[in-house]
Amino acid sequence: MGKKRKNSGFKTPEGYFEGFTDDLLNKMSKEASSLPNKDGFKVPEGYFDSLNKKVLEKVTEKEIKVIRLQAYKKYFYAAASVAAIVLLVLSMQWKDKSSFTFDDLARTDIEIYLEENDLGLSSYELAEVLLTEEMEVNDILNIELDDENIIDYLEDNIDELNLEIDE
């Protein structure tokens, strides 16, 4: 960018500008002698005297047959009112369908939200908020507890639970 091009791509013959003004003046003097002394246009006599009459004859207004268009305002207003009613009905139906309640949320959506967003609550605080009346143990655990699983657990951990078995 900092370098300037020395060669612009255009060339002139040597000594071109030295005799340029003399050559130009010679050509102008030769052409001036070949030009006519008079204008090349001629206007007939009295042309401009009758010009106004000729122009006014061509410009005069003739009666034009006017065709009135029927007023379509009634149809326009009727179409606009029908469109407004249709939009009103569609918007009312659309608003009714889009209102959600807490009961519409799936349990998995709530779980995903709680897992992904840090609410700053400890497990004890969450336990206080959750309703345990309708909750079962199987809702909390990943596996289902059936009678066989419970018996197996109790047999394996009987010593830790300090239970006595009467057989």
matplotlib code that plots the C-alpha trace (Angstrom):
import matplotlib.pyplot as plt

x = [0.0, 2.9, 4.5, 3.4, 3.3, 5.6, 4.1, 0.5, 0.1, -0.3, 2.4, 2.8, 5.2, 8.3, 8.0, 4.2, 3.6, 6.3, 4.6, 1.0, -0.2, 1.2, -0.4, -3.8, -3.8, -2.9, -5.8, -8.2, -7.3, -7.7, -11.1, -12.3, -11.8, -13.9, -16.9, -19.8, -20.3, -24.1, -26.4, -27.6, -31.2, -33.9, -37.4, -40.1, -41.4, -44.4, -43.9, -44.0, -47.0, -49.3, -47.6, -49.8, -53.0, -51.8, -50.7, -54.0, -56.0, -54.2, -54.4, -58.0, -59.9, -62.6, -65.4, -64.4, -67.0, -66.8, -67.7, -68.4, -67.3, -69.7, -69.0, -67.6, -67.4, -70.3, -68.6, -65.3, -66.9, -68.7, -65.5, -63.6, -66.2, -66.3, -62.5, -62.6, -65.1, -63.1, -59.9, -61.8, -63.2, -59.8, -58.0, -60.5, -60.1, -56.4, -56.1, -58.3, -56.0, -52.8, -53.5, -51.6, -52.0, -49.6, -51.6, -50.8, -47.0, -45.7, -43.9, -40.8, -40.7, -40.7, -38.0, -35.8, -36.3, -35.3, -32.2, -30.9, -31.6, -29.9, -32.6, -30.3, -32.4, -31.0, -32.6, -34.2, -35.8, -37.1, -38.5, -40.4, -42.0, -42.9, -46.3, -45.7, -49.3, -49.7, -46.2, -45.0, -41.6, -41.5, -41.7, -38.4, -36.4, -35.2, -36.2, -39.5, -39.7, -41.6, -41.8, -38.9, -36.5, -37.5, -37.0, -33.6, -32.5, -33.7, -31.9, -28.6, -28.7, -30.3, -27.3, -27.1, -30.8, -30.6, -33.6, -34.3, -35.9, -38.0, -38.0]
y = [0.0, 2.4, 1.9, 4.1, 2.9, 4.8, 3.4, 4.3, 2.2, 5.2, 6.4, 9.5, 10.0, 11.9, 15.7, 15.5, 18.2, 20.5, 21.3, 20.6, 24.2, 25.2, 22.1, 22.9, 26.5, 25.5, 23.0, 25.6, 28.2, 25.7, 24.6, 28.1, 28.9, 25.9, 26.8, 28.7, 32.3, 32.0, 29.9, 26.7, 27.1, 29.1, 29.9, 30.8, 34.4, 34.8, 31.4, 32.8, 35.0, 32.0, 29.6, 30.5, 29.7, 26.4, 25.3, 26.4, 24.4, 21.2, 21.8, 22.8, 20.4, 18.2, 16.8, 13.5, 11.0, 10.3, 6.9, 6.9, 3.9, 2.3, 3.0, -0.1, 1.3, -0.8, -4.0, -2.9, -2.2, -5.5, -7.4, -5.6, -6.3, -10.1, -10.2, -8.5, -11.0, -14.0, -12.6, -12.0, -15.6, -17.1, -15.1, -16.1, -19.8, -19.5, -17.8, -20.5, -23.3, -21.7, -21.1, -23.7, -24.6, -26.3, -29.5, -29.6, -29.9, -33.4, -34.7, -35.3, -31.7, -30.5, -33.0, -31.9, -28.2, -28.9, -30.9, -28.4, -25.2, -24.5, -23.2, -22.9, -25.3, -28.1, -31.6, -30.8, -27.7, -29.5, -32.2, -29.6, -28.2, -31.5, -33.0, -36.4, -37.4, -38.6, -39.8, -43.4, -44.9, -46.0, -42.4, -41.5, -44.6, -45.6, -49.2, -50.6, -52.2, -55.4, -57.9, -60.0, -57.0, -56.0, -59.6, -59.8, -56.5, -57.4, -60.8, -59.1, -56.3, -58.0, -57.5, -53.8, -53.2, -55.0, -57.1, -60.5, -63.1, -65.8, -68.8]
z = [0.0, 0.7, -2.7, -5.5, -9.0, -11.3, -14.5, -15.0, -18.2, -20.6, -22.9, -25.0, -27.9, -27.2, -27.7, -27.9, -25.4, -26.7, -30.0, -28.9, -28.7, -32.1, -33.7, -32.1, -33.2, -36.8, -36.9, -35.5, -38.1, -41.0, -39.7, -39.1, -42.8, -43.8, -41.6, -43.3, -42.4, -42.3, -40.2, -41.9, -40.8, -42.6, -41.4, -44.0, -43.8, -41.5, -39.8, -36.3, -37.1, -37.6, -35.2, -32.2, -34.2, -35.4, -31.9, -30.3, -32.9, -32.0, -28.3, -28.0, -25.7, -27.1, -25.1, -23.6, -22.7, -18.9, -17.6, -13.9, -12.0, -9.5, -5.9, -4.3, -0.8, 0.3, -0.7, 0.8, 4.2, 4.1, 3.3, 6.0, 8.6, 7.7, 7.9, 11.3, 12.6, 11.4, 13.0, 16.3, 16.4, 15.5, 18.1, 20.8, 20.1, 19.9, 23.3, 25.0, 23.8, 24.8, 28.5, 30.5, 34.1, 36.5, 36.1, 32.4, 33.1, 33.0, 36.1, 34.0, 32.8, 36.5, 37.3, 34.4, 35.4, 39.0, 37.9, 35.4, 37.4, 40.7, 43.0, 46.0, 48.1, 50.1, 50.1, 53.5, 52.2, 49.1, 51.4, 53.3, 50.2, 48.5, 49.3, 50.7, 51.1, 47.6, 47.1, 47.2, 47.8, 44.1, 43.0, 44.7, 43.8, 40.3, 40.8, 41.9, 45.3, 45.4, 48.2, 46.9, 46.9, 50.4, 51.8, 50.1, 51.6, 55.1, 54.9, 53.9, 56.4, 59.5, 61.6, 60.9, 61.7, 65.1, 64.4, 66.0, 63.9, 65.5, 63.4]

ax = plt.figure().add_subplot(projection="3d")
ax.plot(x, y, z, "-o")
ax.set_aspect("equal")
plt.show()
